[in-house]
């Protein structure tokens, strides 16, 4: 399920057949744990921000809100929620697009794995590229 050249697959059915045959059914679900974990901060921040903005508006201006106000509150809530869940989205994407090297995925887990080793980014660290700490290191650079 890695990023490939267009000529490698003829159709979506061909993608499913080849990936399942070559890498197994589990390859179709790479990155699923990061996707599920990404929903938690997204939903939490989104609901919290929208309700907080709605409450602050109600306390200051009274009970009537317009559609534009609701749209602005929803937009602000969505922007903050996406910012909070973006690191997990990067982890998910890297896990889903990694190619196996000698039969193993370089970004196979979200947890640290053993002693320092080369990562899929070419650096030596304790955390493979698909982890939150490695992602944070790359974002902060």
C-alpha positions in Angstrom: 0.0 0.0 0.0 3.0 2.2 -0.4 3.3 5.1 -2.8 3.9 3.5 -6.2 4.3 4.3 -9.8 1.0 4.4 -11.8 1.9 1.5 -14.0 2.2 -1.0 -11.1 -1.6 -1.4 -10.6 -4.3 -1.4 -13.3 -7.3 -0.9 -11.1 -8.4 -0.7 -7.5 -9.3 -4.3 -7.5 -5.7 -5.0 -8.7 -4.3 -3.0 -5.7 -6.3 -5.1 -3.2 -5.4 -8.4 -4.8 -1.6 -7.6 -5.0 -1.3 -6.0 -1.6 -3.2 -8.9 0.0 -1.2 -11.5 -1.9 2.3 -9.9 -1.3 1.9 -8.4 2.1 -1.1 -10.0 3.7 -4.5 -8.7 4.8 -2.8 -6.8 7.7 -1.2 -4.5 5.2 -4.6 -3.1 4.3 -5.0 -1.8 7.9 -1.5 -0.3 8.4 -2.0 3.0 10.2 -5.5 2.1 11.5 -4.4 2.5 15.2 -3.1 6.0 14.5 -6.4 6.9 12.7 -8.5 5.7 15.6 -6.2 7.5 18.1 -6.4 10.7 16.0 -10.2 10.8 16.3 -9.9 11.2 20.1 -8.0 14.6 20.2 -9.8 15.8 17.1 -13.3 15.2 18.5 -12.4 16.4 22.0 -10.8 19.7 20.9 -13.5 20.3 18.3 -16.4 19.9 20.7 -14.7 21.7 23.5 -13.8 24.7 21.3 -17.2 25.0 19.7 -19.1 24.7 23.0 -16.7 27.2 24.7 -17.0 29.8 21.9 -20.8 29.3 21.9 -21.0 29.8 25.7 -18.8 32.9 25.7 -20.9 34.4 22.9 -24.1 33.6 24.7 -22.8 35.2 27.9 -21.7 38.4 26.1 -24.3 38.9 23.5 -27.4 37.0 24.6 -29.3 34.1 23.2 -29.6 34.8 19.5 -26.9 33.5 17.1 -26.8 33.7 13.4 -25.7 31.1 10.8 -22.5 33.1 10.2 -21.6 33.0 13.9 -22.1 29.2 14.0 -20.0 28.8 10.9 -17.2 30.9 12.4 -17.3 28.9 15.6 -17.3 25.6 13.7 -14.4 26.8 11.5 -12.3 27.8 14.5 -13.1 24.5 16.3 -12.2 22.5 13.2 -8.9 24.4 12.7 -7.8 23.9 16.3 -8.9 20.2 16.3 -7.0 19.5 13.1 -3.9 21.2 14.6 -4.2 19.0 17.6 -4.6 15.7 15.6 -2.1 16.5 12.8 0.9 14.7 14.3 -1.1 11.5 14.4 -2.2 12.0 10.8 1.5 12.2 9.8 2.2 9.0 11.7 -0.7 7.3 10.0 0.4 8.5 6.5 4.0 7.3 7.1 2.8 3.9 8.3 0.5 3.5 5.4 3.0 4.5 2.7 6.1 2.8 4.0 7.5 0.0 1.7 8.8 -3.2 3.3 12.6 -3.5 3.4 13.8 -7.1 3.4 10.2 -8.2 4.3 9.8 -5.8 7.3 8.3 -2.3 7.5 10.7 0.4 8.8 7.8 2.3 10.4 5.9 -0.7 11.7 4.8 0.6 15.1 3.9 3.7 17.1 5.9 2.5 20.1 9.7 2.8 20.5 11.6 -0.4 19.5 14.8 -1.4 21.2 18.3 0.1 20.9 19.2 3.0 18.5 19.0 2.0 14.9 18.6 3.5 11.4 15.2 4.8 10.8 13.3 5.2 7.5 14.5 8.8 7.4 18.2 7.8 7.5 18.8 9.0 11.0 19.9 6.9 14.0 17.7 7.2 16.9 15.7 5.0 19.3 12.4 5.7 17.7 11.4 4.6 14.2 10.0 7.2 11.8 6.4 6.2 12.5 6.4 7.2 16.1 5.1 10.4 17.7 8.6 11.3 19.1 10.3 11.0 15.8 7.5 13.0 14.1 7.8 15.7 16.7 11.6 15.8 16.2 11.1 16.3 12.4 8.4 19.0 12.9 10.4 21.0 15.4 13.5 21.1 13.2 
